């Protein structure tokens, strides 16, 4: 399979089931590294407020990246911890999570999802956090040009805060 076999674009309501399935496979409780699991209601609202980008192959979601207003997550404790470490600029938004199906990793899908998101939000600062023990995500984001701007510890785990301008 190649990148030519995939479609990347804005999420639609019929993508939510695939997003939730991929999310469920990658949360910490199941051995993945996603720190927060979002509900169907969250994704229904998210795709109407800001860009959520999905990668699809044969109509199946193989990856996604979410963008959302910082205020939408300020009540989430780990996001609050990140915002204490680094607030971002006046028009900053939360980038992530980004999630790629296990069998699609190593094929630069995350880079293509990120590029598609950046075209939707030109000139705006995106901020995110990554657990320090998620070396592959830290490397991938460094290759995409994100820079570390702060760090924090939450629930005993060290996290890096990264930033970029669209």
C-alpha positions, -999 to +999 in steps of 0.1 A: +000+000+000+012+035-008+002+070+000-016+071-033-040+045-019-051+069+009-073+099+011-066+128+035-091+155+043-115+170+068-134+146+090-171+140+084-198+127+108-195+092+092-158+091+102-165+094+139-170+056+144-136+049+128-119+076+148-134+062+181-122+027+171-087+038+164-086+059+196-097+029+216-069+008+202-043+034+213-053+046+248-029+040+277-052+014+292-048-007+261-011-003+259-011+027+236+002+062+244-030+084+240-034+102+273-070+112+269-100+094+254-126+116+239-163+108+235-185+106+204-201+139+215-166+156+217-158+145+181-193+155+168-187+190+182-150+191+173-155+186+136-179+216+135-156+240+154-122+234+141-104+211+116-102+174+124-082+158+096-085+121+088-066+096+067-088+070+050-080+038+031-109+019+015-133+042+035-117+031+068-100+056+091-063+049+093-053+081+111-065+114+125-054+146+140-076+170+160-074+207+165-095+225+191-097+257+210-076+258+242-106+267+262-124+235+251-099+214+272-089+237+300-110+215+324-090+184+314-063+181+342-034+171+319-042+199+295-044+223+325-009+211+335+004+218+300-012+253+300+005+261+333+038+252+317+032+270+284+001+290+275+008+298+238+000+330+219-034+348+219-047+327+189-031+294+199-050+261+196-045+226+209-030+203+183-038+167+189-042+140+196-028+126+165-032+089+160-021+065+133-031+029+130-004+004+140-001-011+105+003+024+089+031+036+111+065+044+095+049+055+062+048+093+070+010+094+074+014+116+105+034+140+085+007+142+058-021+146+083-001+174+100+005+192+067-032+190+059-041+205+092-015+233+089-031+244+056-064+248+074-050+270+101-023+292+085-003+315+107-018+301+140+002+286+168-005+250+176+006+236+210+007+200+222+022+177+247+039+143+243+050+119+270+088+118+272+086+080+270+070+082+235+102+085+216+088+077+182+063+106+185+089+130+198+111+121+168+083+124+143+073+158+156+109+170+156+111+160+119+079+179+112+096+211+126+079+214+160+100+228+188+100+221+225+090+251+245+084+237+280+080+205+301+058+193+329+051+162+349+016+148+353+006+116+372+043+108+376+051+110+338+073+136+322+059+154+292+073+178+266+053+207+254+058+215+217+048+244+195+046+254+158+032+281+137+009+271+108 
